[in-house]
Amino acid sequence: MKKYTVFCATMCAALLFTGCKSSESAYKQAYLKAKQQEEMQQATAPAANEVTVAPMVEKPANQARVVDNADNIAVRQENVTVVNGSGLKNFSVVVGSFSLRANAEGLQQTLKSEGYDAQVVMNSNVSPAMYRVVATTFDTKADAAASRNALQTKYPGAWLLYAK
């Protein structure tokens, strides 16, 4: 009985492997047919592959005077409320963001000891609420950008905030 079962299993396996074999000539015929169709398409539509380029016309540059690069500096807009400080102007330099108010006030005290009029503001529109530590605040973007550049040596990652 065992010999019969083994014999039947090997015969079934042999039939499975030989029955699913594909012929190489079928692949070759399909390849040749596709290649022939591609050649016919290229022969009938050669203009589809061509790209026309208009010649470049030189124009004189307008005289534009660049005063500063303040317009290219990224500014983040947030709705904030002053938690601890004298108040914000249009543009502020943020040197730290904390989810805990105590941590923000600790950095504020450090900045005050360094001579900055540091303030803590809160953005309650994010979850959890974030306490931003503002080192300096200015009316113009250019002044705020210059202050941010100076603060980035000691506080890398400082960024500009436009308070709504």
C-alpha positions as CSV (number, residue, x, y, z in Angstrom):
1,M,0.0,0.0,0.0
2,K,2.9,2.4,0.8
3,K,4.6,1.7,-2.5
4,Y,1.4,2.4,-4.3
5,T,0.8,5.7,-2.6
6,V,4.4,6.9,-3.2
7,F,4.1,5.8,-6.8
8,C,0.9,7.8,-7.3
9,A,2.4,10.9,-5.6
10,T,5.4,10.9,-7.8
11,M,3.3,10.4,-11.0
12,C,1.1,13.4,-9.9
13,A,4.1,15.6,-9.3
14,A,5.6,14.7,-12.6
15,L,2.4,15.5,-14.4
16,L,2.1,18.8,-12.6
17,F,5.6,20.0,-13.5
18,T,5.4,18.9,-17.1
19,G,1.9,20.1,-17.8
20,C,2.5,23.8,-16.8
21,K,5.6,24.2,-18.9
22,S,5.3,27.0,-21.4
23,S,7.0,26.9,-24.8
24,E,9.8,29.4,-25.6
25,S,8.4,29.9,-29.1
26,A,5.2,31.5,-27.7
27,Y,7.2,34.1,-25.9
28,K,9.3,34.8,-29.0
29,Q,6.2,35.2,-31.1
30,A,4.6,37.7,-28.7
31,Y,7.9,39.7,-28.5
32,L,8.2,39.9,-32.3
33,K,4.6,40.9,-32.7
34,A,5.0,43.7,-30.1
35,K,8.2,44.9,-31.7
36,Q,6.5,45.0,-35.1
37,Q,3.6,47.1,-33.7
38,E,6.1,49.5,-32.1
39,E,8.0,49.9,-35.4
40,M,4.8,50.7,-37.2
41,Q,3.8,53.3,-34.7
42,Q,7.2,55.0,-35.0
43,A,7.0,55.0,-38.8
44,T,3.5,56.5,-38.9
45,A,4.0,59.2,-36.3
46,P,7.6,60.5,-36.2
47,A,6.4,64.1,-35.3
48,A,5.1,62.9,-31.9
49,N,8.6,62.3,-30.6
50,E,9.9,65.7,-31.8
51,V,9.8,68.6,-29.4
52,T,9.9,72.2,-30.6
53,V,11.6,74.7,-28.5
54,A,11.0,78.4,-28.9
55,P,14.2,80.5,-29.0
56,M,15.2,82.4,-25.9
57,V,14.8,86.1,-26.1
58,E,17.1,88.3,-24.1
59,K,15.4,91.1,-22.2
60,P,17.2,93.8,-20.3
61,A,16.8,93.5,-16.5
62,N,14.9,96.2,-14.7
63,Q,16.8,98.2,-12.2
64,A,15.7,96.7,-9.0
65,R,17.5,97.6,-5.8
66,V,17.6,95.0,-3.1
67,V,17.8,96.6,0.3
68,D,17.8,93.5,2.5
69,N,16.9,89.8,2.4
70,A,14.2,90.1,5.0
71,D,11.4,89.1,2.5
72,N,13.0,85.7,2.0
73,I,13.0,84.8,5.7
74,A,10.4,82.4,6.9
75,V,8.0,83.6,9.5
76,R,5.5,81.5,11.4
77,Q,2.1,82.9,12.1
78,E,0.4,81.9,15.3
79,N,-2.4,83.1,17.6
80,V,-0.7,83.6,20.9
81,T,-1.5,85.3,24.2
82,V,1.1,86.8,26.5
83,V,1.4,84.8,29.7
84,N,4.4,86.6,31.3
85,G,5.9,89.7,29.8
86,S,5.3,93.3,28.7
87,G,3.7,92.5,25.3
88,L,4.6,91.7,21.7
89,K,5.2,93.8,18.7
90,N,4.6,92.6,15.1
91,F,7.7,90.3,14.8
92,S,9.3,88.3,17.6
93,V,12.2,85.9,17.9
94,V,11.3,82.6,19.6
95,V,14.2,80.7,21.1
96,G,12.3,77.9,22.9
97,S,9.0,76.0,22.9
98,F,7.8,74.0,25.8
99,S,4.6,72.1,26.8
100,L,5.3,72.9,30.5
101,R,4.9,76.6,31.6
102,A,7.6,76.1,34.3
103,N,10.2,75.1,31.7
104,A,9.4,78.2,29.6
105,E,9.6,80.5,32.6
106,G,13.0,79.0,33.5
107,L,14.4,79.9,30.0
108,Q,12.8,83.3,30.4
109,Q,14.7,84.0,33.6
110,T,17.9,82.8,31.9
111,L,17.3,85.3,29.1
112,K,16.5,88.1,31.5
113,S,19.7,87.5,33.3
114,E,21.5,87.9,30.0
115,G,19.8,91.3,29.4
116,Y,16.9,90.4,27.1
117,D,13.3,91.5,27.7
118,A,12.1,87.9,27.5
119,Q,8.5,87.0,27.5
120,V,6.4,83.8,27.6
121,V,3.5,83.5,25.2
122,M,1.0,80.6,24.8
123,N,-0.3,79.0,21.7
124,S,-3.5,77.2,22.8
125,N,-4.5,76.2,19.2
126,V,-2.2,73.2,19.3
127,S,-2.6,70.2,21.5
128,P,-1.0,70.2,24.0
129,A,-0.7,74.0,24.4
130,M,2.8,75.3,23.7
131,Y,4.6,77.9,25.7
132,R,6.9,80.0,23.4
133,V,9.8,81.9,24.9
134,V,10.3,85.2,23.1
135,A,13.7,86.7,23.5
136,T,13.2,89.9,21.5
137,T,10.3,91.6,19.7
138,F,10.3,94.2,16.9
139,D,8.1,96.3,14.7
140,T,9.9,95.3,11.5
141,K,10.8,92.0,10.0
142,A,14.4,93.1,9.1
143,D,15.2,94.0,12.7
144,A,13.7,90.7,14.0
145,A,15.7,88.8,11.4
146,A,19.0,90.4,12.4
147,S,18.2,89.7,16.1
148,R,17.4,86.1,15.3
149,N,20.7,85.7,13.4
150,A,22.5,86.9,16.4
151,L,20.6,84.7,18.8
152,Q,21.1,81.5,16.7
153,T,24.7,81.2,17.8
154,K,23.6,80.5,21.4
155,Y,20.1,79.3,20.7
156,P,20.1,77.2,17.5
157,G,16.7,76.8,16.0
158,A,15.5,80.3,16.8
159,W,12.7,81.4,14.6
160,L,10.5,84.3,13.7
161,L,6.9,84.6,15.0
162,Y,4.3,86.9,13.6
163,A,1.6,87.3,16.3
164,K,-1.9,87.5,14.9
